[in-house]
Amino acid sequence: MIATIYETATGIISRTVVADADSVILQVGASESYIEGDYSSNKYTIVNGVAVENDSPVEDTTAVFVRNTRDLLLAKTDWTQLPDVSEETKLKYQAYRQALRDITQQEGFPHTIDWPEVN
């Protein structure tokens, strides 16, 4: 089988391997996933486990990386909005989380990002 191994968080392809299914699994790192098929790293990005052809590979890959990083940062702060968290903590993180959601609206997106910080 031919398999394309990629970074799970970003969808960026790291390598293609030829091996049986059991051997492919052994070659996939902790932060990686794979799909069957031979996909060129400069032509495709993996989105939700599907190879998507890039119109502009550098632009699309960078945007996917930034969005995935943003999503990870949001996930790490999901706990701050749970019902048993103090109102003070919720408010502290609400502006930060909204700023993360608004990253794609920044003028320099996806190449220049002003990453928000928790105040």
N, CA, C and O atoms as CSV, one atom per row, in Angstrom:
chain,resi,resn,atom,element,x,y,z
A,1,MET,N,N,0.840,-1.178,0.000
A,1,MET,CA,C,0.000,0.000,0.000
A,1,MET,C,C,0.883,1.239,0.000
A,1,MET,O,O,1.989,1.222,0.540
A,2,ILE,N,N,0.393,2.306,-0.604
A,2,ILE,CA,C,1.057,3.610,-0.537
A,2,ILE,C,C,0.262,4.451,0.444
A,2,ILE,O,O,-0.962,4.532,0.350
A,3,ALA,N,N,0.955,5.079,1.388
A,3,ALA,CA,C,0.280,5.904,2.383
A,3,ALA,C,C,0.982,7.248,2.487
A,3,ALA,O,O,2.204,7.340,2.370
A,4,THR,N,N,0.195,8.277,2.705
A,4,THR,CA,C,0.706,9.621,2.911
A,4,THR,C,C,0.559,9.947,4.389
A,4,THR,O,O,-0.539,9.885,4.941
A,5,ILE,N,N,1.672,10.294,5.025
A,5,ILE,CA,C,1.680,10.614,6.448
A,5,ILE,C,C,1.707,12.127,6.590
A,5,ILE,O,O,2.449,12.820,5.894
A,6,TYR,N,N,0.878,12.631,7.510
A,6,TYR,CA,C,0.741,14.079,7.674
A,6,TYR,C,C,0.588,14.437,9.144
A,6,TYR,O,O,0.254,13.593,9.975
A,7,GLU,N,N,0.842,15.718,9.450
A,7,GLU,CA,C,0.649,16.235,10.803
A,7,GLU,C,C,-0.850,16.356,11.045
A,7,GLU,O,O,-1.550,17.045,10.302
A,8,THR,N,N,-1.339,15.691,12.078
A,8,THR,CA,C,-2.774,15.676,12.357
A,8,THR,C,C,-3.317,17.081,12.589
A,8,THR,O,O,-4.381,17.427,12.076
A,9,ALA,N,N,-2.597,17.890,13.356
A,9,ALA,CA,C,-3.095,19.224,13.729
A,9,ALA,C,C,-3.137,20.191,12.558
A,9,ALA,O,O,-4.017,21.050,12.492
A,10,THR,N,N,-2.194,20.060,11.634
A,10,THR,CA,C,-2.084,21.055,10.575
A,10,THR,C,C,-2.516,20.567,9.200
A,10,THR,O,O,-2.869,21.374,8.340
A,11,GLY,N,N,-2.494,19.253,8.983
A,11,GLY,CA,C,-2.800,18.711,7.669
A,11,GLY,C,C,-1.629,18.781,6.712
A,11,GLY,O,O,-1.765,18.442,5.537
A,12,ILE,N,N,-0.474,19.220,7.207
A,12,ILE,CA,C,0.715,19.338,6.354
A,12,ILE,C,C,1.331,17.955,6.158
A,12,ILE,O,O,1.594,17.236,7.122
A,13,ILE,N,N,1.553,17.600,4.910
A,13,ILE,CA,C,2.091,16.290,4.561
A,13,ILE,C,C,3.585,16.259,4.857
A,13,ILE,O,O,4.326,17.174,4.500
A,14,SER,N,N,4.014,15.172,5.527
A,14,SER,CA,C,5.428,15.052,5.853
A,14,SER,C,C,6.156,14.052,4.961
A,14,SER,O,O,7.324,14.252,4.627
A,15,ARG,N,N,5.459,12.957,4.566
A,15,ARG,CA,C,6.139,11.967,3.728
A,15,ARG,C,C,5.139,10.955,3.177
A,15,ARG,O,O,4.007,10.845,3.648
A,16,THR,N,N,5.592,10.225,2.171
A,16,THR,CA,C,4.824,9.134,1.592
A,16,THR,C,C,5.628,7.859,1.785
A,16,THR,O,O,6.845,7.855,1.599
A,17,VAL,N,N,4.953,6.776,2.160
A,17,VAL,CA,C,5.636,5.503,2.380
A,17,VAL,C,C,4.945,4.401,1.605
A,17,VAL,O,O,3.751,4.478,1.315
A,18,VAL,N,N,5.716,3.367,1.273
A,18,VAL,CA,C,5.169,2.172,0.639
A,18,VAL,C,C,5.429,1.030,1.610
A,18,VAL,O,O,6.578,0.678,1.876
A,19,ALA,N,N,4.359,0.458,2.131
A,19,ALA,CA,C,4.479,-0.615,3.112
A,19,ALA,C,C,3.114,-1.246,3.325
A,19,ALA,O,O,2.093,-0.713,2.892
A,20,ASP,N,N,3.113,-2.402,4.005
A,20,ASP,CA,C,1.814,-2.996,4.345
A,20,ASP,C,C,1.186,-2.176,5.473
A,20,ASP,O,O,1.878,-1.403,6.135
A,21,ALA,N,N,-0.106,-2.340,5.692
A,21,ALA,CA,C,-0.844,-1.511,6.646
A,21,ALA,C,C,-0.235,-1.540,8.044
A,21,ALA,O,O,-0.150,-0.497,8.693
A,22,ASP,N,N,0.189,-2.704,8.521
A,22,ASP,CA,C,0.778,-2.796,9.858
A,22,ASP,C,C,2.083,-2.005,9.956
A,22,ASP,O,O,2.351,-1.380,10.982
A,23,SER,N,N,2.887,-2.027,8.907
A,23,SER,CA,C,4.151,-1.288,8.905
A,23,SER,C,C,3.920,0.217,8.839
A,23,SER,O,O,4.662,0.989,9.446
A,24,VAL,N,N,2.896,0.633,8.106
A,24,VAL,CA,C,2.581,2.059,8.014
A,24,VAL,C,C,2.242,2.595,9.401
A,24,VAL,O,O,2.733,3.650,9.804
A,25,ILE,N,N,1.402,1.865,10.125
A,25,ILE,CA,C,1.001,2.297,11.463
A,25,ILE,C,C,2.219,2.503,12.358
A,25,ILE,O,O,2.244,3.436,13.161
A,26,LEU,N,N,3.222,1.647,12.228
A,26,LEU,CA,C,4.442,1.767,13.040
A,26,LEU,C,C,5.266,2.997,12.669
A,26,LEU,O,O,6.062,3.475,13.477
A,27,GLN,N,N,5.081,3.508,11.458
A,27,GLN,CA,C,5.849,4.667,11.006
A,27,GLN,C,C,5.177,6.003,11.320
A,27,GLN,O,O,5.767,7.064,11.118
A,28,VAL,N,N,3.957,5.946,11.808
A,28,VAL,CA,C,3.202,7.164,12.101
A,28,VAL,C,C,3.513,7.610,13.521
A,28,VAL,O,O,3.324,6.854,14.474
A,29,GLY,N,N,3.995,8.854,13.656
A,29,GLY,CA,C,4.341,9.411,14.962
A,29,GLY,C,C,3.108,9.787,15.766
A,29,GLY,O,O,1.983,9.732,15.269
A,30,ALA,N,N,3.339,10.169,17.018
A,30,ALA,CA,C,2.254,10.496,17.946
A,30,ALA,C,C,1.394,11.656,17.458
A,30,ALA,O,O,0.191,11.678,17.716
A,31,SER,N,N,1.982,12.612,16.765
A,31,SER,CA,C,1.220,13.783,16.311
A,31,SER,C,C,0.850,13.678,14.833
A,31,SER,O,O,0.492,14.671,14.202
A,32,GLU,N,N,0.940,12.468,14.292
A,32,GLU,CA,C,0.682,12.271,12.862
A,32,GLU,C,C,-0.494,11.332,12.628
A,32,GLU,O,O,-0.924,10.597,13.517
A,33,SER,N,N,-0.995,11.384,11.403
A,33,SER,CA,C,-2.012,10.467,10.912
A,33,SER,C,C,-1.615,10.073,9.498
A,33,SER,O,O,-0.648,10.603,8.951
A,34,TYR,N,N,-2.363,9.136,8.901
A,34,TYR,CA,C,-2.069,8.780,7.516
A,34,TYR,C,C,-3.362,8.504,6.753
A,34,TYR,O,O,-4.399,8.179,7.332
A,35,ILE,N,N,-3.261,8.644,5.439
A,35,ILE,CA,C,-4.342,8.237,4.545
A,35,ILE,C,C,-3.716,7.418,3.432
A,35,ILE,O,O,-2.538,7.577,3.111
A,36,GLU,N,N,-4.521,6.538,2.846
A,36,GLU,CA,C,-4.030,5.742,1.727
A,36,GLU,C,C,-3.929,6.613,0.492
A,36,GLU,O,O,-4.802,7.440,0.228
A,37,GLY,N,N,-2.857,6.423,-0.263
A,37,GLY,CA,C,-2.663,7.156,-1.505
A,37,GLY,C,C,-1.366,7.938,-1.482
A,37,GLY,O,O,-0.755,8.146,-0.434
A,38,ASP,N,N,-0.967,8.363,-2.660
A,38,ASP,CA,C,0.279,9.116,-2.830
A,38,ASP,C,C,-0.079,10.570,-3.140
A,38,ASP,O,O,-0.516,10.895,-4.244
A,39,TYR,N,N,0.115,11.441,-2.139
A,39,TYR,CA,C,-0.237,12.852,-2.291
A,39,TYR,C,C,1.005,13.714,-2.122
A,39,TYR,O,O,1.697,13.627,-1.108
A,40,SER,N,N,1.276,14.528,-3.101
A,40,SER,CA,C,2.440,15.415,-3.097
A,40,SER,C,C,2.275,16.487,-2.030
A,40,SER,O,O,1.215,17.103,-1.922
A,41,SER,N,N,3.320,16.712,-1.243
A,41,SER,CA,C,3.245,17.684,-0.149
A,41,SER,C,C,3.105,19.121,-0.636
A,41,SER,O,O,2.618,19.975,0.105
A,42,ASN,N,N,3.523,19.404,-1.869
A,42,ASN,CA,C,3.383,20.781,-2.342
A,42,ASN,C,C,2.099,20.997,-3.135
A,42,ASN,O,O,1.824,22.109,-3.586
A,43,LYS,N,N,1.315,19.937,-3.305
A,43,LYS,CA,C,0.095,20.062,-4.084
A,43,LYS,C,C,-1.169,19.830,-3.251
A,43,LYS,O,O,-2.256,20.262,-3.634
A,44,TYR,N,N,-1.019,19.140,-2.099
A,44,TYR,CA,C,-2.180,18.780,-1.286
A,44,TYR,C,C,-1.991,19.180,0.174
A,44,TYR,O,O,-0.871,19.330,0.662
A,45,THR,N,N,-3.106,19.345,0.840
A,45,THR,CA,C,-3.178,19.478,2.292
A,45,THR,C,C,-4.254,18.497,2.729
A,45,THR,O,O,-5.232,18.284,2.012
A,46,ILE,N,N,-4.079,17.902,3.895
A,46,ILE,CA,C,-5.076,16.972,4.396
A,46,ILE,C,C,-6.023,17.739,5.322
A,46,ILE,O,O,-5.591,18.344,6.303
A,47,VAL,N,N,-7.299,17.706,5.004
A,47,VAL,CA,C,-8.325,18.399,5.791
A,47,VAL,C,C,-9.361,17.364,6.212
A,47,VAL,O,O,-10.021,16.753,5.372
A,48,ASN,N,N,-9.497,17.173,7.531
A,48,ASN,CA,C,-10.442,16.182,8.068
A,48,ASN,C,C,-10.252,14.807,7.434
A,48,ASN,O,O,-11.223,14.117,7.124
A,49,GLY,N,N,-8.979,14.414,7.243
A,49,GLY,CA,C,-8.672,13.088,6.722
A,49,GLY,C,C,-8.827,12.932,5.226
A,49,GLY,O,O,-8.760,11.817,4.710
A,50,VAL,N,N,-9.035,14.044,4.511
A,50,VAL,CA,C,-9.222,14.004,3.060
A,50,VAL,C,C,-8.165,14.879,2.397
A,50,VAL,O,O,-7.919,16.002,2.837
A,51,ALA,N,N,-7.539,14.364,1.336
A,51,ALA,CA,C,-6.553,15.145,0.594
A,51,ALA,C,C,-7.264,16.189,-0.254
A,51,ALA,O,O,-8.110,15.861,-1.085
A,52,VAL,N,N,-6.905,17.459,-0.030
A,52,VAL,CA,C,-7.514,18.559,-0.756
A,52,VAL,C,C,-6.436,19.224,-1.596
A,52,VAL,O,O,-5.389,19.620,-1.085
A,53,GLU,N,N,-6.705,19.341,-2.892
A,53,GLU,CA,C,-5.727,19.960,-3.779
A,53,GLU,C,C,-5.697,21.462,-3.520
A,53,GLU,O,O,-6.736,22.120,-3.465
A,54,ASN,N,N,-4.493,21.984,-3.364
A,54,ASN,CA,C,-4.307,23.412,-3.109
A,54,ASN,C,C,-4.257,24.179,-4.417
A,54,ASN,O,O,-3.604,23.756,-5.371
A,55,ASP,N,N,-4.949,25.310,-4.458
A,55,ASP,CA,C,-4.806,26.208,-5.592
A,55,ASP,C,C,-3.464,26.919,-5.492
A,55,ASP,O,O,-2.743,27.069,-6.479
A,56,SER,N,N,-3.150,27.348,-4.289
A,56,SER,CA,C,-1.887,28.010,-3.990
A,56,SER,C,C,-1.304,27.296,-2.769
A,56,SER,O,O,-1.618,27.661,-1.636
A,57,PRO,N,N,-0.462,26.283,-2.984
A,57,PRO,CA,C,-0.020,25.428,-1.890
A,57,PRO,C,C,0.544,26.161,-0.675
A,57,PRO,O,O,0.195,25.817,0.454
A,58,VAL,N,N,1.394,27.144,-0.871
A,58,VAL,CA,C,1.995,27.829,0.275
A,58,VAL,C,C,0.932,28.592,1.054
A,58,VAL,O,O,0.889,28.511,2.282
A,59,GLU,N,N,0.091,29.318,0.372
A,59,GLU,CA,C,-0.962,30.100,1.017
A,59,GLU,C,C,-1.916,29.194,1.775
A,59,GLU,O,O,-2.215,29.440,2.944
A,60,ASP,N,N,-2.398,28.140,1.112
A,60,ASP,CA,C,-3.367,27.249,1.738
A,60,ASP,C,C,-2.766,26.521,2.929
A,60,ASP,O,O,-3.421,26.399,3.964
A,61,THR,N,N,-1.546,26.040,2.810
A,61,THR,CA,C,-0.908,25.313,3.899
A,61,THR,C,C,-0.691,26.222,5.094
A,61,THR,O,O,-0.902,25.799,6.231
A,62,THR,N,N,-0.283,27.436,4.871
A,62,THR,CA,C,-0.071,28.384,5.966
A,62,THR,C,C,-1.385,28.698,6.659
A,62,THR,O,O,-1.441,28.723,7.889
A,63,ALA,N,N,-2.424,28.934,5.907
A,63,ALA,CA,C,-3.732,29.238,6.493
A,63,ALA,C,C,-4.255,28.051,7.303
A,63,ALA,O,O,-4.813,28.240,8.384
A,64,VAL,N,N,-4.083,26.845,6.797
A,64,VAL,CA,C,-4.512,25.647,7.525
A,64,VAL,C,C,-3.741,25.531,8.830
A,64,VAL,O,O,-4.321,25.234,9.875
A,65,PHE,N,N,-2.438,25.766,8.773
A,65,PHE,CA,C,-1.610,25.692,9.980
A,65,PHE,C,C,-2.072,26.708,11.026
A,65,PHE,O,O,-2.205,26.372,12.203
A,66,VAL,N,N,-2.313,27.942,10.601
A,66,VAL,CA,C,-2.738,28.990,11.541
A,66,VAL,C,C,-4.101,28.645,12.136
A,66,VAL,O,O,-4.305,28.787,13.342
A,67,ARG,N,N,-5.019,28.202,11.311
A,67,ARG,CA,C,-6.350,27.846,11.824
A,67,ARG,C,C,-6.274,26.677,12.808
A,67,ARG,O,O,-6.944,26.682,13.841
A,68,ASN,N,N,-5.458,25.686,12.482
A,68,ASN,CA,C,-5.319,24.538,13.381
A,68,ASN,C,C,-4.661,24.932,14.696
A,68,ASN,O,O,-5.042,24.430,15.754
A,69,THR,N,N,-3.677,25.825,14.638
A,69,THR,CA,C,-3.049,26.311,15.863
A,69,THR,C,C,-4.073,27.059,16.702
A,69,THR,O,O,-4.158,26.863,17.914
A,70,ARG,N,N,-4.837,27.906,16.059
A,70,ARG,CA,C,-5.901,28.637,16.751
A,70,ARG,C,C,-6.888,27.681,17.402
A,70,ARG,O,O,-7.289,27.881,18.548
A,71,ASP,N,N,-7.278,26.644,16.674
A,71,ASP,CA,C,-8.238,25.672,17.215
A,71,ASP,C,C,-7.675,24.941,18.428
A,71,ASP,O,O,-8.403,24.665,19.382
A,72,LEU,N,N,-6.397,24.631,18.396
A,72,LEU,CA,C,-5.763,23.982,19.550
A,72,LEU,C,C,-5.746,24.913,20.758
A,72,LEU,O,O,-6.005,24.479,21.881
A,73,LEU,N,N,-5.443,26.180,20.534
A,73,LEU,CA,C,-5.440,27.150,21.639
A,73,LEU,C,C,-6.840,27.320,22.226
A,73,LEU,O,O,-6.995,27.440,23.441
A,74,LEU,N,N,-7.848,27.329,21.373
A,74,LEU,CA,C,-9.226,27.399,21.866
A,74,LEU,C,C,-9.567,26.151,22.686
A,74,LEU,O,O,-10.166,26.246,23.758
A,75,ALA,N,N,-9.186,25.005,22.179
A,75,ALA,CA,C,-9.484,23.752,22.892
A,75,ALA,C,C,-8.826,23.720,24.274
A,75,ALA,O,O,-9.403,23.216,25.238
A,76,LYS,N,N,-7.616,24.264,24.351
A,76,LYS,CA,C,-6.911,24.281,25.635
A,76,LYS,C,C,-7.590,25.177,26.662
A,76,LYS,O,O,-7.344,25.035,27.860
A,77,THR,N,N,-8.431,26.090,26.218
A,77,THR,CA,C,-9.107,27.002,27.150
A,77,THR,C,C,-10.607,26.747,27.239
A,77,THR,O,O,-11.331,27.536,27.848
A,78,ASP,N,N,-11.080,25.666,26.645
A,78,ASP,CA,C,-12.506,25.335,26.735
A,78,ASP,C,C,-12.958,25.231,28.189
A,78,ASP,O,O,-14.072,25.633,28.526
A,79,TRP,N,N,-12.111,24.701,29.034
A,79,TRP,CA,C,-12.460,24.515,30.446
A,79,TRP,C,C,-12.859,25.827,31.121
A,79,TRP,O,O,-13.611,25.819,32.095
A,80,THR,N,N,-12.360,26.948,30.610
A,80,THR,CA,C,-12.617,28.242,31.259
A,80,THR,C,C,-14.069,28.690,31.136
A,80,THR,O,O,-14.485,29.628,31.816
A,81,GLN,N,N,-14.840,28.034,30.281
A,81,GLN,CA,C,-16.221,28.443,30.061
A,81,GLN,C,C,-17.224,27.439,30.638
A,81,GLN,O,O,-18.423,27.536,30.374
A,82,LEU,N,N,-16.744,26.494,31.409
A,82,LEU,CA,C,-17.637,25.507,32.028
A,82,LEU,C,C,-18.454,26.139,33.157
A,82,LEU,O,O,-18.035,27.138,33.742
A,83,PRO,N,N,-19.597,25.570,33.458
A,83,PRO,CA,C,-20.485,26.163,34.459
A,83,PRO,C,C,-19.882,26.292,35.862
A,83,PRO,O,O,-20.247,27.201,36.608
A,84,ASP,N,N,-18.967,25.397,36.225
A,84,ASP,CA,C,-18.416,25.432,37.583
A,84,ASP,C,C,-17.176,26.327,37.718
A,84,ASP,O,O,-16.524,26.326,38.762
A,85,VAL,N,N,-16.853,27.082,36.675
A,85,VAL,CA,C,-15.714,27.999,36.705
A,85,VAL,C,C,-16.201,29.376,37.156
A,85,VAL,O,O,-17.306,29.801,36.820
A,86,SER,N,N,-15.360,30.056,37.917
A,86,SER,CA,C,-15.763,31.370,38.442
A,86,SER,C,C,-16.037,32.358,37.308
A,86,SER,O,O,-15.464,32.258,36.223
A,87,GLU,N,N,-16.915,33.302,37.581
A,87,GLU,CA,C,-17.267,34.327,36.592
A,87,GLU,C,C,-16.033,35.155,36.222
A,87,GLU,O,O,-15.879,35.559,35.069
A,88,GLU,N,N,-15.175,35.402,37.176
A,88,GLU,CA,C,-13.942,36.164,36.936
A,88,GLU,C,C,-13.060,35.468,35.898
A,88,GLU,O,O,-12.537,36.112,34.989
A,89,THR,N,N,-12.898,34.158,36.038
A,89,THR,CA,C,-12.090,33.385,35.083
A,89,THR,C,C,-12.758,33.364,33.717
A,89,THR,O,O,-12.093,33.532,32.694
A,90,LYS,N,N,-14.066,33.159,33.697
A,90,LYS,CA,C,-14.786,33.144,32.413
A,90,LYS,C,C,-14.571,34.444,31.649
A,90,LYS,O,O,-14.242,34.433,30.463
A,91,LEU,N,N,-14.760,35.561,32.342
A,91,LEU,CA,C,-14.605,36.872,31.702
A,91,LEU,C,C,-13.181,37.100,31.232
A,91,LEU,O,O,-12.960,37.660,30.158
A,92,LYS,N,N,-12.223,36.674,32.024
A,92,LYS,CA,C,-10.810,36.847,31.675
A,92,LYS,C,C,-10.483,36.160,30.346
A,92,LYS,O,O,-9.717,36.683,29.537
A,93,TYR,N,N,-11.071,34.992,30.135
A,93,TYR,CA,C,-10.748,34.222,28.929
A,93,TYR,C,C,-11.673,34.516,27.745
A,93,TYR,O,O,-11.324,34.192,26.610
A,94,GLN,N,N,-12.825,35.111,27.975
A,94,GLN,CA,C,-13.750,35.363,26.878
A,94,GLN,C,C,-13.161,36.265,25.803
A,94,GLN,O,O,-13.306,35.986,24.613
A,95,ALA,N,N,-12.501,37.339,26.206
A,95,ALA,CA,C,-11.892,38.249,25.223
A,95,ALA,C,C,-10.762,37.555,24.465
A,95,ALA,O,O,-10.624,37.729,23.255
A,96,TYR,N,N,-9.962,36.778,25.172
A,96,TYR,CA,C,-8.862,36.023,24.553
A,96,TYR,C,C,-9.418,35.051,23.514
A,96,TYR,O,O,-8.920,34.984,22.390
A,97,ARG,N,N,-10.435,34.309,23.889
A,97,ARG,CA,C,-11.012,33.325,22.984
A,97,ARG,C,C,-11.658,33.987,21.760
A,97,ARG,O,O,-11.586,33.450,20.654
A,98,GLN,N,N,-12.287,35.148,21.956
A,98,GLN,CA,C,-12.861,35.864,20.815
A,98,GLN,C,C,-11.759,36.368,19.890
A,98,GLN,O,O,-11.893,36.311,18.667
A,99,ALA,N,N,-10.673,36.859,20.475
A,99,ALA,CA,C,-9.541,37.328,19.662
A,99,ALA,C,C,-8.956,36.173,18.844
A,99,ALA,O,O,-8.541,36.374,17.702
A,100,LEU,N,N,-8.919,34.977,19.412
A,100,LEU,CA,C,-8.451,33.806,18.656
A,100,LEU,C,C,-9.387,33.525,17.478
A,100,LEU,O,O,-8.927,33.238,16.373
A,101,ARG,N,N,-10.681,33.605,17.712
A,101,ARG,CA,C,-11.646,33.366,16.628
A,101,ARG,C,C,-11.528,34.408,15.515
A,101,ARG,O,O,-11.819,34.122,14.354
A,102,ASP,N,N,-11.100,35.616,15.880
A,102,ASP,CA,C,-11.010,36.709,14.906
A,102,ASP,C,C,-9.677,36.750,14.150
A,102,ASP,O,O,-9.470,37.633,13.318
A,103,ILE,N,N,-8.790,35.822,14.425
A,103,ILE,CA,C,-7.463,35.838,13.788
A,103,ILE,C,C,-7.555,35.867,12.263
A,103,ILE,O,O,-6.765,36.547,11.609
A,104,THR,N,N,-8.504,35.142,11.700
A,104,THR,CA,C,-8.607,35.087,10.231
A,104,THR,C,C,-9.027,36.412,9.622
A,104,THR,O,O,-8.938,36.589,8.407
A,105,GLN,N,N,-9.488,37.356,10.456
A,105,GLN,CA,C,-9.882,38.676,9.974
A,105,GLN,C,C,-8.732,39.684,10.026
A,105,GLN,O,O,-8.868,40.813,9.553
A,106,GLN,N,N,-7.600,39.271,10.603
A,106,GLN,CA,C,-6.461,40.193,10.697
A,106,GLN,C,C,-5.923,40.512,9.307
A,106,GLN,O,O,-5.965,39.675,8.405
A,107,GLU,N,N,-5.429,41.704,9.149
A,107,GLU,CA,C,-4.953,42.181,7.847
A,107,GLU,C,C,-3.854,41.300,7.253
A,107,GLU,O,O,-3.834,41.085,6.041
A,108,GLY,N,N,-2.945,40.790,8.075
A,108,GLY,CA,C,-1.821,39.999,7.561
A,108,GLY,C,C,-2.071,38.511,7.447
A,108,GLY,O,O,-1.173,37.758,7.071
A,109,PHE,N,N,-3.292,38.071,7.769
A,109,PHE,CA,C,-3.600,36.633,7.737
A,109,PHE,C,C,-3.356,36.056,6.356
A,109,PHE,O,O,-3.766,36.668,5.370
A,110,PRO,N,N,-2.713,34.915,6.239
A,110,PRO,CA,C,-2.224,34.027,7.280
A,110,PRO,C,C,-0.741,34.173,7.607
A,110,PRO,O,O,-0.215,33.424,8.430
A,111,HIS,N,N,-0.063,35.125,6.977
A,111,HIS,CA,C,1.399,35.192,7.138
A,111,HIS,C,C,1.867,36.010,8.322
A,111,HIS,O,O,2.920,35.725,8.891
A,112,THR,N,N,1.114,37.012,8.701
A,112,THR,CA,C,1.482,37.849,9.846
A,112,THR,C,C,0.318,37.818,10.825
A,112,THR,O,O,-0.760,38.346,10.553
A,113,ILE,N,N,0.558,37.190,11.965
A,113,ILE,CA,C,-0.503,37.023,12.953
A,113,ILE,C,C,-0.101,37.695,14.251
A,113,ILE,O,O,0.996,37.476,14.766
A,114,ASP,N,N,-0.991,38.507,14.767
A,114,ASP,CA,C,-0.811,39.111,16.091
A,114,ASP,C,C,-1.567,38.212,17.065
A,114,ASP,O,O,-2.761,38.397,17.301
A,115,TRP,N,N,-0.852,37.230,17.631
A,115,TRP,CA,C,-1.485,36.256,18.507
A,115,TRP,C,C,-1.897,36.907,19.808
A,115,TRP,O,O,-1.074,37.565,20.446
A,116,PRO,N,N,-3.147,36.746,20.226
A,116,PRO,CA,C,-3.613,37.342,21.466
A,116,PRO,C,C,-3.007,36.654,22.687
A,116,PRO,O,O,-2.522,35.526,22.607
A,117,GLU,N,N,-3.046,37.349,23.804
A,117,GLU,CA,C,-2.585,36.783,25.072
A,117,GLU,C,C,-3.678,36.976,26.098
A,117,GLU,O,O,-4.503,37.883,25.987
A,118,VAL,N,N,-3.676,36.111,27.101
A,118,VAL,CA,C,-4.644,36.227,28.184
A,118,VAL,C,C,-4.199,37.369,29.068
A,118,VAL,O,O,-3.047,37.410,29.499
A,119,ASN,N,N,-5.100,38.301,29.345
A,119,ASN,CA,C,-4.752,39.446,30.196
A,119,ASN,C,C,-5.107,39.185,31.628
A,119,ASN,O,O,-4.884,40.040,32.485
